[in-house]
Amino acid sequence: MSPPRTSPLTEKTDPDSPPRVRLFVMEGPDRGRSILFEGGTLVVGTLPSCQLVLTDDTVSRQHLSLELLGPRARVRDLGSRNGTRYLGARVEVVEVPLGAIVSLGRTQLALLPADVEPERFSERTELAGLLGRSLAMRRLFAEIERVAPVDVPVLIQGETGSGKEGIARALHALSGRTGALRAFDCGSVPPGLLPGMLFGHARGAFTGAVADTPGAVEAAHEGTLFLDEVAELPLELQPAFLRVLETGRFSRLGETRERQVRFRLVAATHRDLAAAMKKGTFRPDLYHRLASIVLRAPPLRERLDDIPLLAEHFARSLGASLPLSPASLATLSAYHWPGNVRELRNAVERTLTLGAEAALPELAPPGGAKEDFHATRERVLLAFERSYLEALLARHRGSASAAAREAGLARSYFYRLLKTHGLVPGRGKG
Ligand SMILES: Nc1ncnc2c1ncn2[C@@H]1O[C@H](COP(=O)(O)OP(=O)(O)OP(=O)(O)O)[C@@H](O)[C@H]1O
């Protein structure tokens, strides 16, 4: 059973048309080299007879072979000196989807759909504090670099904990603006207090208003206003907000005179704002203004290549190191991470501070409770199966038939697996 893995790069692939894949060197001395792969098997190495010839001296003469299997590829290490790695773990033979990154020595190879332009991916694996090695993040980095200096609002959509605020910070850091980034969370302020906190108030504007106070809009002057949970902005406040966005003009509560500001708006939401607009809770004019550029923060389960990098980063920030075994990585890759990067950070922190039993058990650092090979394998496999099944059922809204089809398992065997783990189709956990 291979880990569930979806990627925006695979969505466009038509399963009925013959796949055309571009093998692209993302990192290493041959960065930028690419080859079109339309079927059969190809060999990558330093020998001139290889189909993709690399000059990297950490790559073996015949390092690995790739075989196309529909929208996936089978990668086989050919007994290389430095090994082939996928999702941070050394592999002999592994099936990978489009969008995967495979490492050989210092070189990283990406498997891209043939029509994706490799230039759309940034070379960087870090951008203003955001880390990412996956194709999804490198594509986002390239978009951030492109839109950061442009003076139009940006809407960031993404699940909780997927890095929306980090993206806003990166947009501000690369914008060249002289003012500050001011973050304002519309979801954490009682609606009645929102106008005063956004636009500021004059002394005496309401009971308790003892001094003239600027709001978030003024604090962001010449900088960036990061408006988190923008879908929670009350309908009656939306016209005033659209006005300040379009003209820079607004009044503090209790004042008649108008003030003028200049700021760049970056708004974020985990909700479907287009649906909110159709429902009538979000004004179409404001929606269209906000959504002139939309960036998507990809959920962690769509960028499993980032897990080793992020886990190491969070461990290092606590002054520790967290060697991840191939089994741990397999389990972490199979988990669906509803809390995204924040959940991964918490899991790493709990593991390092409270001990393994407090976190995902598979993150257990070596040296904890003694366990022999068979027991470890059993435990890791069971955890992997359970995460895999839960994610699959969730994706198919509880339909066991559809889930079994995607997993490539006979329905009877699939039902047996569900029963073993106490899972009930149609309801998730039993
Ligand atoms: N790509 C990344 N690299 C490094 N750290 C990250 C990355 N993405 C997220 N994080 C970390 O994960 C945590 C959550 O990120 P962030 O607050 O940006 O998410 P969010 O999408 O804004 O969450 P919410 O929807 O709950 O507001 C933060 O500690 C952040 O530093």
The ligand as an SDF file (V2000), in Angstrom:
LIG
                    3D

 31 33  0  0  0  0  0  0  0  0999 V2000
    6.1970   26.9430    5.2550 N   0  0  0  0  0  0  0  0  0  0  0  0
    6.4260   27.1070    6.5740 C   0  0  0  0  0  0  0  0  0  0  0  0
    7.6940   27.1520    7.0430 N   0  0  0  0  0  0  0  0  0  0  0  0
    7.9300   27.3010    8.3540 C   0  0  0  0  0  0  0  0  0  0  0  0
    6.9720   27.4100    9.2910 N   0  0  0  0  0  0  0  0  0  0  0  0
    5.7040   27.3790    8.8830 C   0  0  0  0  0  0  0  0  0  0  0  0
    5.3590   27.2250    7.4920 C   0  0  0  0  0  0  0  0  0  0  0  0
    4.0140   27.2230    7.3860 N   0  0  0  0  0  0  0  0  0  0  0  0
    3.5300   27.3660    8.6230 C   0  0  0  0  0  0  0  0  0  0  0  0
    4.5410   27.4650    9.5360 N   0  0  0  0  0  0  0  0  0  0  0  0
    4.3910   27.5820   10.9840 C   0  0  0  0  0  0  0  0  0  0  0  0
    3.1660   26.9460   11.3370 O   0  0  0  0  0  0  0  0  0  0  0  0
    2.4130   27.7290   12.2470 C   0  0  0  0  0  0  0  0  0  0  0  0
    1.0670   28.1270   11.6190 C   0  0  0  0  0  0  0  0  0  0  0  0
    1.3180   28.9760   10.5040 O   0  0  0  0  0  0  0  0  0  0  0  0
    0.4020   30.2620   10.1830 P   0  0  0  0  0  0  0  0  0  0  0  0
   -0.0020   30.9450   11.4570 O   0  0  0  0  0  0  0  0  0  0  0  0
    1.0930   31.0720    9.1560 O   0  0  0  0  0  0  0  0  0  0  0  0
   -0.8600   29.5080    9.5620 O   0  0  0  0  0  0  0  0  0  0  0  0
   -2.3050   30.1080    9.1890 P   0  0  0  0  0  0  0  0  0  0  0  0
   -2.7150   29.4200    7.9280 O   0  0  0  0  0  0  0  0  0  0  0  0
   -2.2300   31.6060    9.1660 O   0  0  0  0  0  0  0  0  0  0  0  0
   -3.1780   29.5900   10.3900 O   0  0  0  0  0  0  0  0  0  0  0  0
   -4.6820   30.0800   10.8250 P   0  0  0  0  0  0  0  0  0  0  0  0
   -5.6050   29.7260    9.6970 O   0  0  0  0  0  0  0  0  0  0  0  0
   -4.9580   29.2430   12.0350 O   0  0  0  0  0  0  0  0  0  0  0  0
   -4.6010   31.5430   11.1020 O   0  0  0  0  0  0  0  0  0  0  0  0
    3.3040   28.9210   12.5800 C   0  0  0  0  0  0  0  0  0  0  0  0
    4.0480   28.5840   13.7480 O   0  0  0  0  0  0  0  0  0  0  0  0
    4.2400   29.0370   11.4110 C   0  0  0  0  0  0  0  0  0  0  0  0
    5.4530   29.5780   11.7810 O   0  0  0  0  0  0  0  0  0  0  0  0
  1  2  1  0
  2  3  1  0
  2  7  2  0
  3  4  2  0
  4  5  1  0
  5  6  2  0
  6  7  1  0
  6 10  1  0
  7  8  1  0
  8  9  2  0
  9 10  1  0
 10 11  1  0
 11 12  1  0
 11 30  1  0
 12 13  1  0
 13 14  1  0
 13 28  1  0
 14 15  1  0
 15 16  1  0
 16 17  2  0
 16 18  1  0
 16 19  1  0
 19 20  1  0
 20 21  2  0
 20 22  1  0
 20 23  1  0
 23 24  1  0
 24 25  2  0
 24 26  1  0
 24 27  1  0
 28 29  1  0
 28 30  1  0
 30 31  1  0
M  END
$$$$
